[in-house]
Amino acid sequence: MTISVSTIARETDLSRQTVLRIKEDSAAAEQVLASWQAREEEKRHRRAAAA
């Protein structure tokens, strides 16, 4: 069963274009996500150290 891009976008609250970009190059999307996660983790560490 194939799920449409529109359905995925609606169910995940992402834009249709974002879903298309992820589908087109999932490896790049994973790299961006990993980078974002690393930045968020660094922010958490800085906040914890400052407290």
C-alpha positions in Angstrom: 0.0 0.0 0.0 1.4 3.4 -1.0 0.5 6.4 1.1 0.3 9.7 -0.8 2.6 12.6 -0.1 -0.5 14.7 0.7 -1.6 12.2 3.4 1.9 12.1 4.9 2.0 15.9 5.0 -1.3 16.2 6.6 -0.7 13.5 9.2 2.7 14.8 10.2 1.9 18.5 10.0 4.7 19.0 7.5 4.3 20.9 4.2 3.9 18.8 1.1 7.1 20.3 -0.3 9.0 19.2 2.8 7.7 15.6 2.4 8.7 15.7 -1.2 12.2 16.9 -0.3 12.6 14.1 2.3 11.4 11.5 -0.1 13.7 12.8 -2.8 16.9 12.8 -0.7 16.3 11.0 2.6 20.1 10.8 3.3 20.4 14.6 3.2 17.3 14.9 5.4 18.8 12.6 8.0 22.1 14.6 8.0 20.1 17.8 8.6 18.1 16.2 11.4 21.3 14.9 13.0 22.9 18.4 12.8 19.8 19.9 14.3 19.8 17.3 17.1 23.4 18.0 17.9 22.8 21.8 18.1 19.8 21.2 20.4 21.8 18.9 22.7 24.6 21.5 22.9 22.0 24.2 23.9 20.7 21.9 26.6 24.3 21.3 28.0 25.0 25.1 28.0 21.7 25.8 29.9 22.4 23.1 32.4 26.0 24.3 33.0 24.7 27.9 33.5 22.1 26.8 36.1 
